[in-house]
Amino acid sequence: MSHAKLKSKVCVVCLRPFNWRKKWRKDWEQVKYCSKRCAGQKDRAINTEPDKERA
């Protein structure tokens, strides 16, 4: 698959785009972070889902 055809997402921590990787083929829908470093900084993630507590 060429690089132009790969699926991409935006990391919820650093807000940088990242492309599909073979190691994510089984759980691409659940991938949120571009790297282990960003996964370790979950508390810096931009809130993309509305809070259920705010009502």
A tleap script that builds the chain and sets N, CA, C and O, in Angstrom:
source leaprc.protein.ff14SB
mol = sequence {
  NMET SER HIE ALA LYS LEU LYS SER LYS VAL
  CYS VAL VAL CYS LEU ARG PRO PHE ASN TRP
  ARG LYS LYS TRP ARG LYS ASP TRP GLU GLN
  VAL LYS TYR CYS SER LYS ARG CYS ALA GLY
  GLN LYS ASP ARG ALA ILE ASN THR GLU PRO
  ASP LYS GLU ARG CALA
}
set mol.1.N position { 0.855 -1.179 0.000 }
set mol.1.CA position { 0.000 0.000 0.000 }
set mol.1.C position { 0.898 1.238 0.000 }
set mol.1.O position { 1.824 1.326 0.806 }
set mol.2.N position { 0.640 2.178 -0.878 }
set mol.2.CA position { 1.464 3.384 -0.935 }
set mol.2.C position { 1.123 4.325 0.214 }
set mol.2.O position { 0.049 4.239 0.810 }
set mol.3.N position { 2.043 5.211 0.509 }
set mol.3.CA position { 1.839 6.146 1.615 }
set mol.3.C position { 0.643 7.062 1.385 }
set mol.3.O position { -0.008 7.478 2.343 }
set mol.4.N position { 0.352 7.374 0.149 }
set mol.4.CA position { -0.769 8.262 -0.162 }
set mol.4.C position { -2.118 7.618 0.148 }
set mol.4.O position { -3.093 8.328 0.394 }
set mol.5.N position { -2.191 6.286 0.139 }
set mol.5.CA position { -3.448 5.593 0.345 }
set mol.5.C position { -3.682 5.153 1.789 }
set mol.5.O position { -4.750 4.623 2.095 }
set mol.6.N position { -2.722 5.356 2.676 }
set mol.6.CA position { -2.871 4.923 4.063 }
set mol.6.C position { -3.890 5.785 4.795 }
set mol.6.O position { -3.986 6.989 4.556 }
set mol.7.N position { -4.645 5.160 5.683 }
set mol.7.CA position { -5.597 5.892 6.515 }
set mol.7.C position { -4.803 6.730 7.517 }
set mol.7.O position { -3.683 6.375 7.882 }
set mol.8.N position { -5.381 7.824 7.950 }
set mol.8.CA position { -4.689 8.660 8.927 }
set mol.8.C position { -5.665 9.163 9.981 }
set mol.8.O position { -6.877 9.199 9.769 }
set mol.9.N position { -5.106 9.547 11.116 }
set mol.9.CA position { -5.851 10.122 12.239 }
set mol.9.C position { -5.013 11.248 12.817 }
set mol.9.O position { -3.868 11.450 12.413 }
set mol.10.N position { -5.589 11.982 13.766 }
set mol.10.CA position { -4.874 13.038 14.473 }
set mol.10.C position { -4.728 12.609 15.929 }
set mol.10.O position { -5.704 12.218 16.568 }
set mol.11.N position { -3.522 12.682 16.443 }
set mol.11.CA position { -3.235 12.314 17.832 }
set mol.11.C position { -3.967 13.272 18.771 }
set mol.11.O position { -3.938 14.486 18.568 }
set mol.12.N position { -4.626 12.727 19.800 }
set mol.12.CA position { -5.397 13.570 20.716 }
set mol.12.C position { -4.514 14.338 21.700 }
set mol.12.O position { -5.009 15.229 22.391 }
set mol.13.N position { -3.217 14.015 21.783 }
set mol.13.CA position { -2.313 14.720 22.684 }
set mol.13.C position { -1.544 15.816 21.943 }
set mol.13.O position { -1.616 16.988 22.313 }
set mol.14.N position { -0.813 15.431 20.902 }
set mol.14.CA position { 0.042 16.405 20.209 }
set mol.14.C position { -0.632 17.037 18.999 }
set mol.14.O position { -0.091 17.969 18.403 }
set mol.15.N position { -1.807 16.540 18.633 }
set mol.15.CA position { -2.596 17.051 17.519 }
set mol.15.C position { -1.893 16.942 16.162 }
set mol.15.O position { -2.219 17.677 15.231 }
set mol.16.N position { -0.935 16.032 16.055 }
set mol.16.CA position { -0.254 15.794 14.789 }
set mol.16.C position { -0.911 14.622 14.071 }
set mol.16.O position { -1.376 13.680 14.712 }
set mol.17.N position { -0.950 14.678 12.753 }
set mol.17.CA position { -1.515 13.549 12.005 }
set mol.17.C position { -0.554 12.357 12.028 }
set mol.17.O position { 0.665 12.528 12.030 }
set mol.18.N position { -1.119 11.158 12.044 }
set mol.18.CA position { -0.305 9.946 11.934 }
set mol.18.C position { -1.042 8.938 11.077 }
set mol.18.O position { -2.272 8.935 11.021 }
set mol.19.N position { -0.284 8.082 10.409 }
set mol.19.CA position { -0.834 7.131 9.457 }
set mol.19.C position { -0.980 5.742 10.058 }
set mol.19.O position { -0.358 5.398 11.064 }
set mol.20.N position { -1.825 4.960 9.404 }
set mol.20.CA position { -2.053 3.572 9.753 }
set mol.20.C position { -0.727 2.827 9.733 }
set mol.20.O position { 0.118 3.061 8.868 }
set mol.21.N position { -0.554 1.919 10.705 }
set mol.21.CA position { 0.637 1.072 10.758 }
set mol.21.C position { 0.194 -0.375 10.873 }
set mol.21.O position { -0.859 -0.673 11.437 }
set mol.22.N position { 0.995 -1.255 10.340 }
set mol.22.CA position { 0.651 -2.674 10.317 }
set mol.22.C position { 0.358 -3.211 11.717 }
set mol.22.O position { -0.526 -4.052 11.879 }
set mol.23.N position { 1.082 -2.739 12.725 }
set mol.23.CA position { 0.862 -3.244 14.087 }
set mol.23.C position { -0.502 -2.834 14.649 }
set mol.23.O position { -0.964 -3.411 15.633 }
set mol.24.N position { -1.146 -1.843 14.031 }
set mol.24.CA position { -2.475 -1.384 14.473 }
set mol.24.C position { -3.605 -1.981 13.642 }
set mol.24.O position { -4.754 -1.567 13.800 }
set mol.25.N position { -3.320 -2.938 12.765 }
set mol.25.CA position { -4.331 -3.434 11.819 }
set mol.25.C position { -5.545 -4.037 12.499 }
set mol.25.O position { -6.644 -3.960 11.949 }
set mol.26.N position { -5.393 -4.635 13.676 }
set mol.26.CA position { -6.527 -5.279 14.357 }
set mol.26.C position { -7.372 -4.306 15.165 }
set mol.26.O position { -8.559 -4.552 15.382 }
set mol.27.N position { -6.782 -3.212 15.608 }
set mol.27.CA position { -7.522 -2.284 16.478 }
set mol.27.C position { -7.368 -0.814 16.071 }
set mol.27.O position { -7.288 0.061 16.933 }
set mol.28.N position { -7.327 -0.547 14.790 }
set mol.28.CA position { -7.171 0.817 14.281 }
set mol.28.C position { -8.251 1.749 14.803 }
set mol.28.O position { -7.975 2.920 15.061 }
set mol.29.N position { -9.462 1.265 14.963 }
set mol.29.CA position { -10.566 2.108 15.432 }
set mol.29.C position { -10.330 2.620 16.857 }
set mol.29.O position { -10.825 3.692 17.206 }
set mol.30.N position { -9.591 1.884 17.683 }
set mol.30.CA position { -9.347 2.287 19.069 }
set mol.30.C position { -8.071 3.112 19.243 }
set mol.30.O position { -7.854 3.677 20.316 }
set mol.31.N position { -7.228 3.194 18.223 }
set mol.31.CA position { -5.962 3.923 18.324 }
set mol.31.C position { -6.242 5.417 18.438 }
set mol.31.O position { -6.957 5.986 17.613 }
set mol.32.N position { -5.665 6.059 19.484 }
set mol.32.CA position { -5.855 7.488 19.711 }
set mol.32.C position { -4.536 8.257 19.694 }
set mol.32.O position { -4.513 9.459 19.429 }
set mol.33.N position { -3.448 7.561 19.977 }
set mol.33.CA position { -2.160 8.211 20.178 }
set mol.33.C position { -1.168 7.803 19.103 }
set mol.33.O position { -1.174 6.656 18.655 }
set mol.34.N position { -0.319 8.728 18.687 }
set mol.34.CA position { 0.640 8.460 17.625 }
set mol.34.C position { 1.863 7.704 18.120 }
set mol.34.O position { 2.577 7.094 17.325 }
set mol.35.N position { 2.112 7.739 19.430 }
set mol.35.CA position { 3.325 7.115 19.973 }
set mol.35.C position { 3.131 6.722 21.429 }
set mol.35.O position { 2.143 7.095 22.060 }
set mol.36.N position { 4.076 5.972 21.948 }
set mol.36.CA position { 4.045 5.604 23.371 }
set mol.36.C position { 4.216 6.846 24.239 }
set mol.36.O position { 3.647 6.936 25.327 }
set mol.37.N position { 4.985 7.783 23.761 }
set mol.37.CA position { 5.193 9.028 24.507 }
set mol.37.C position { 3.869 9.765 24.705 }
set mol.37.O position { 3.561 10.204 25.813 }
set mol.38.N position { 3.099 9.900 23.648 }
set mol.38.CA position { 1.800 10.582 23.752 }
set mol.38.C position { 0.819 9.762 24.592 }
set mol.38.O position { 0.016 10.335 25.328 }
set mol.39.N position { 0.870 8.450 24.495 }
set mol.39.CA position { -0.007 7.607 25.313 }
set mol.39.C position { 0.312 7.796 26.791 }
set mol.39.O position { -0.579 7.689 27.633 }
set mol.40.N position { 1.571 8.075 27.116 }
set mol.40.CA position { 1.975 8.315 28.493 }
set mol.40.C position { 1.563 9.678 29.005 }
set mol.40.O position { 1.592 9.929 30.210 }
set mol.41.N position { 1.180 10.558 28.097 }
set mol.41.CA position { 0.776 11.915 28.470 }
set mol.41.C position { -0.717 12.109 28.244 }
set mol.41.O position { -1.145 13.161 27.769 }
set mol.42.N position { -1.498 11.111 28.577 }
set mol.42.CA position { -2.946 11.130 28.354 }
set mol.42.C position { -3.611 12.339 28.991 }
set mol.42.O position { -4.594 12.858 28.460 }
set mol.43.N position { -3.086 12.793 30.124 }
set mol.43.CA position { -3.694 13.914 30.833 }
set mol.43.C position { -3.593 15.218 30.045 }
set mol.43.O position { -4.308 16.174 30.347 }
set mol.44.N position { -2.720 15.273 29.042 }
set mol.44.CA position { -2.600 16.462 28.199 }
set mol.44.C position { -3.530 16.408 26.998 }
set mol.44.O position { -3.576 17.345 26.201 }
set mol.45.N position { -4.262 15.326 26.867 }
set mol.45.CA position { -5.129 15.130 25.698 }
set mol.45.C position { -6.205 16.212 25.628 }
set mol.45.O position { -6.777 16.617 26.640 }
set mol.46.N position { -6.455 16.657 24.427 }
set mol.46.CA position { -7.528 17.613 24.176 }
set mol.46.C position { -8.842 16.864 24.300 }
set mol.46.O position { -8.994 15.786 23.725 }
set mol.47.N position { -9.776 17.407 25.026 }
set mol.47.CA position { -11.051 16.738 25.235 }
set mol.47.C position { -11.868 16.795 23.948 }
set mol.47.O position { -12.372 17.852 23.570 }
set mol.48.N position { -11.993 15.660 23.286 }
set mol.48.CA position { -12.743 15.609 22.025 }
set mol.48.C position { -14.165 15.103 22.212 }
set mol.48.O position { -14.985 15.193 21.298 }
set mol.49.N position { -14.457 14.575 23.388 }
set mol.49.CA position { -15.803 14.072 23.670 }
set mol.49.C position { -16.460 14.998 24.682 }
set mol.49.O position { -15.807 15.427 25.634 }
set mol.50.N position { -17.721 15.313 24.501 }
set mol.50.CA position { -18.405 16.180 25.463 }
set mol.50.C position { -18.527 15.502 26.824 }
set mol.50.O position { -18.789 14.303 26.911 }
set mol.51.N position { -18.337 16.276 27.872 }
set mol.51.CA position { -18.473 15.731 29.220 }
set mol.51.C position { -19.923 15.403 29.529 }
set mol.51.O position { -20.830 16.185 29.246 }
set mol.52.N position { -20.118 14.246 30.107 }
set mol.52.CA position { -21.467 13.870 30.516 }
set mol.52.C position { -21.852 14.570 31.809 }
set mol.52.O position { -23.035 14.715 32.117 }
set mol.53.N position { -20.826 15.014 32.581 }
set mol.53.CA position { -21.081 15.673 33.846 }
set mol.53.C position { -21.631 17.081 33.637 }
set mol.53.O position { -22.399 17.582 34.459 }
set mol.54.N position { -21.237 17.714 32.540 }
set mol.54.CA position { -21.722 19.077 32.244 }
set mol.54.C position { -23.106 18.986 31.640 }
set mol.54.O position { -23.256 18.688 30.455 }
set mol.55.N position { -24.089 19.235 32.430 }
set mol.55.CA position { -25.461 19.184 31.882 }
set mol.55.C position { -26.341 20.194 32.539 }
set mol.55.O position { -27.522 20.293 32.206 }
savepdb mol mol.pdb
quit
